[in-house]
Amino acid sequence: MALGTLIIKEKLGTSDRETIEQIRENPYLQYFIGLNCYQQEPPLESSMLVHFRKRIDGELINKINKKIVKREIDKSDKEVKKRIVSKKKEKK
């Protein structure tokens, strides 16, 4: 929830309070931060974003990004290999 909220804040370019309000109003944003269903109440207090920023620094975000990119590249490589094998089988 913390990382998702910070990502939304950066993408929208909003203040902490505006970010929480956007999340409160938007079921897609609520889903993005990990809520299972839409809720009318704010998922957290805007002051919590200060704590999130202190704990989630740029180095941690870079590590997370690298892992996500590597996973997607590996996934893409597997799909390409499956297609190649499938085409070879079709030719036989």
N, C-alpha and C positions, 0 to 999 in steps of 0.2 A: 504494500500500500504506500509506503514512504517513497520508494523510488518512482513509482507510477505518478504520484502526486507531484513530485519535483519535475518529472518529464513534462507533464501537462503544463505546469507553471512556466517552464522555459519555452515550450512551443507556443503558448498563447501570449507570452510576454506580459503576464498580469501580476498584480501584487498578490501577497499571500491571501488576503481576504477575498479578492476577486477570484482567485483560483478555487478556493473552497466553495464559493458561490456558484461558479461554473460547474463544478463537480456535482453540487447539490441539485442543480437544474437539469443535468444531462445524464440520462441512463447509460449512454455509451461510455462516458468518462467514468462513471461508477463501475461499470464492468471492467474497464481498463485497469483500474486500481485494485480489482479483485473482489468487489462486492458481488454477491450472488443474485441479488434482486434490487430493483429500484427502491430507494428510500427518500423521503422528503426531508429528513433531518440531515444536517451536514455530517459527513462521515468522521470528521475530526475538527478540532479547533485550529484556526489559522496560526496560532502561536506555535503549534507543533512543527510547522515547517522550519522554524528556526532550529529546533532540535534535530530535525532530519538533515538539514544542511551541514550541521556540525559533525554529524556521524557519517554522512555519505559524502566523501570528498571526491575530487576529480580523479584521483588515482583509482579509487574503487570503481567509479563509473567507467573509466577506460578499461579496467580488467573485465568488467561485465560486457562491455561492447565487444572486446576481442573474443570472448567466449561465444557470444551470440553469432558473430561473423564466422568464426571457425565452424560452429555447428551447422550453419546454413551452407557454407562451402562444402563441408563433408556430405551433407544431405544432397546437395546438387550433384556432387561427384557420383554418389551412389545411383541417383536417378539416371544420369548419363550412361553409366556402366550397364544398368538394366536395359536401357534402350538398345545399346550396342549388341548385347547378348540376344535380345529379342529379335533384332533384325537378322542376326546371323542364323538363328533358328528358323526364321521364315524363309531364308534363301535355300535351306536344305530341303 
